[in-house]
Structure formats: structure tokens, C-alpha cells
């Protein structure tokens, strides 16, 4: 059963004037702004719109079934990927993960997909395209982010934590291959009682990307991928790279 009209109204009333000290180092506070039914090709959902007080970004929760005060709710955290989610890019597995997770949750008794506005693992769309440009010259996804002056993953999950608390979820089973997500939610106080793997078979365009995520970022994936092409060995030096990075890339 979906959230009842009484439950929806209670959530909206509670969040209408909601303020708090915020979550995480940025003290982000989100509140539920609207809730509506959302029949989809993946099943019957309700969509919950969240607004945050720091940068005005709007996040969403796609809720299936009655998650109110529930234990062991299957949850997927999905970071926005315009190129994958909208354009169907084969350079990543984002759209496949999104659709597989939505389909799986739609077949369960209950579950939630949080859609987080953290494009490009938190570096934004323009910088993600810059990183793609470096990858065209042979950088892997981690090296590209570092060359642009970012961490390999700039995402923060304090907003996701606040969203789950606002939805009155008591404990979850996280649908992920990324141990950093598990650890981050637990560090913020979310009770994570298990993991649901979300393995997507590679294609010729993202196999090396997936292999890099497994080897360098610790993602729990099958070991598969492709080697750098010989013509990709001559790596460019990019403005902003440190001397240490230039030496490191030259030695690989």
C-alpha cells in the first residue's frame, strides 16, 4: 500500500515550517515541499520533492509502498547523470543502474530511490564533460577528476540522510556496490542492515570505467574491463596539474 492521504498530509504539515541545524559539515537542511502519485513504467510510485536551504537544489524521493516507520526498507541513492539518465550515454552505467533499481523496487513490497542532484560525482556537469575530455586522451575516471583539482568523488550523503529521516524510515538495506555509501550513511546515523548488489554488465564503452571504479574506488564489481589503447599512452599535461601529478602520470 502507498502512503495514505493522512500520512502525506502529516509529512507536509511537519515540513511546512521545518528548520533544523542541518546535517553534515555544510549544515544542509532539507524539507518536503510536495508529494504526488507517480504511475511509471517501473510500477506505482509516489514522488516526494525536497528543497534545501543552502543552494536551492531540489532533490526527489521515488517511494513505492508504505515506508512509514518501516524497517529494512530497500533504498537506492542515485546521483543525477544528465548524459546517462537523459541521453543514454554508454560511457557510464548510470541509466542502467537507475532503471534496474526502479524496476526492482517497483516489484518489491516497498522501497525508495533517492534522486540526488550531484552531477558528475559532485563536480557538476561542465567539469564532468572536462573530465570526459581527459578520458578521451587516456586518463581513467579517477585520474581525470584529480587532474581537474577534485577528489575522485566529491559527493556528500548528508542530504540523503536527512531525506530518509524526513520520510520516517527506521532502517534500510542499501542497494549499492559502493562501500563509501554504506559507511557514509552509517556515519550519519542511518541504520543500514544490509546491502543489495546492483551489478550492471559492462559494454565496450564503459568496461574500463567500471574496472577503474572497482580497482581505485573500491566498488564491489566483477573484475572486467579493457586496457588503455597504445595511442592513449601519451597523456596530456593539463593546466592546474601539480608537478607531482605530471611525474606520476609520466611513470605509468
N, C-alpha and C positions, 0 to 999 in steps of 0.2 A: 504494500500500500504506500502511496506517496505521502508526503507531508500533508496533514489536514489543513483546512482553512483556518481552524483555530490556532494550530501551531504556526502557520505562516504569519498570522496577524500578531501573535505573541513575539515572534522574531522581529517583525517590522517595528512593533511598538518599543521593544527593548533597544533597538538600534537607532531609533529616530533621533535621540539626543545623546547617543553614545559618545563618550570621551574616555580615554584612559592614558596612562603614562606611556603606552606604546610598547612594542616588542622589539627586541634586538638592539644593536648599538645605535641604529638610526631612530629608535623610538617610534616606529611606524604604528599608527592606529588605523585599522580599517573598520568599516561598518557596513552592514547590509543596507542597500539602498532600494532594492526591488526584487521581487520573486514572481515568476510566471511559469506556467506549464510549457513544456517544450517536447512535443512528439517529434521523434527523429528517426532516421533510417537505422539507428542503432538501438532503438527502444524508446520507452516512455521516460522522459526526464523532466525535472524541474530545474530552471536556470535561476541562479541567485547572483545578483550583481553586487559587487563590493566596490566601495570608494575608499581611497586612503588619503590621509591628511598631509602627506609630505610632498608628493609630486603630481597629485591629481590622477595617477594611473588607475584605470578601472580593471579589476580582476573579476573572474567568474568562477562559480562552482556549478557543475552539472551533477545534479543529485538524482539518484534512482532509488526509489523505495523510501522507507521510513528510517532515517538515520538518527532521529531524535533520541538522545541519551543511550545510543546503541554501542555495543562492544564489538571489537574485531571488524570494523567497517573496512571493506576493501577501498583503498584510496590510491589514486594516481595523481602525482604532481607533474603537470605538463607545462613547460616553458614555451611561450609563443615562438613560432618559427614561420615568418611570413613566406619565405621561399619554399619551405617544405609543406606547411599546412595549407597554403593557398595555391601556390604554383606547382606543387607536386615535384619539387626538386628531388633528384636521385642522389645528390651529394651527401645527404644525411638520411636518417631513418625516422625523422620526427613525425611525418604524416602517417607512416605505417604504425608507429607506436600510438599515436593519438587515436586512430581508427580502431586498432586492435584493442586498446584499453576501453574505449567507449562501447565497443561490441561486447566485450567480456563483462563489463559492469552491467550493461543492459540485460544480460542473461542471468544475472545474479539476483538474489532477493533484495539486496541493497548495495549501494556503493556511491563513490564520489570521484569526479575528476575535477581537480582544481586547475584552471587555466590561468597561468601567471604571466604577466607582461614583462618577461625577462628575455627579450630577444637576444640571440647570439650568446647564450650562456652569460647574459648580463652585460654585454658590451655594446648592445644596440645594433640596429640594422646596418647603418653605414659602416661601422667598424667591422661588422661581420663580413660585409662584402669586401672590405680591405683585406681581411684575413683570407677570404676565398682567393683573392688575387695572389697572395703569397703562396697559398697551397697550389696554385697553378704552376708555380715555379719549383715545387717540390717540398715545401715546408709541410709538416703534418699539422693537425689542428692545434695541438698544444704549442708547438714552436711558433706558429703564426700569431697566437694571442700574446705570447711572451715578447715577440719582436715588436708588437704594437704597444708594448708597455703595460699589458694587463696580466693578471693571473690567468692560469689555464681555465679557471671557472670563477666568474665574479658573482654568481648567483647567491642570494640570501633567502633563507626559508622562514624568516620570522613572520613574513606576511602570511604564508601558508599556515603557520601555527595559529596565528590569530583567527584566520578564516575557519579552521577546524574548531577552535574554541567557540567561535560565534555560532557555529552550527550545532553546538552541544553534543559533539561526538566524544564518547568516553575513551575509546581505544580503537586502534586501526591495525590493518595489515597492509603494508605499503607495497604497491605494485611498481617495482623498480629493479634495475640492475646496478644501481649506483649506491655503493655503501655510504657515500658522503651524505646522501639524502636521509638515510636511516639515522646516521649519527647526529645530523643537524636537528632533526625533529626531536630526537630523544634529549639532546642537549637543551632544547627549548621547553621540555617538559611534556611532550606528547608521548603517550603510552603506545609504543609500537610492539605489537605481539607477534609479528611475523612478516615475512617477505613473500610476495608473489612475483616470480620471474616474468620478464616481458622480453623474450628473445625474438628478434626480427632477423630473418635470413638476409645475408648481405647481397647486394647487387654489384656489378662490376665498377660502379662509380663510387660506392661508399664502403667497400670492403676494407681498404686501408684505413679509412676514418674510424671504422669500428674496431679494428685491430689496435689503433693508437689509443682509443678510449680504454680498451682492456689493459694494455701494457703500461700506459703512462698515467691514467686517471683511476685505475683500479676497478673499472666496471666489470661485473661478473658476466662475461660473454664467452661464447665459443671462440677459440683461437682460430681465426680465419682472416684472410686479407691478402694484399698483394705488395710486392716490393716496389720501392721507388724505381721509376724508369731511369735509364742511364742519362737521358737528356735532362733529367730533373736534378742531377747531382750538383750542377753549377748553381749554387744558391745566391740570390741577390743580397746585397747589403742594403738595408732599409734605413732611412733617416730615423734617428731616435734609438737605434740599437746601441747597446753598450759594447765596449771593446771586448769584454768577456764573452758576450753572445757571439760576436763575429768570430772569435777564436774557436769557440765551442762548435759552431756550425761548420767551420772550415775543417775541423778534425774528424767530422762524422763521415 
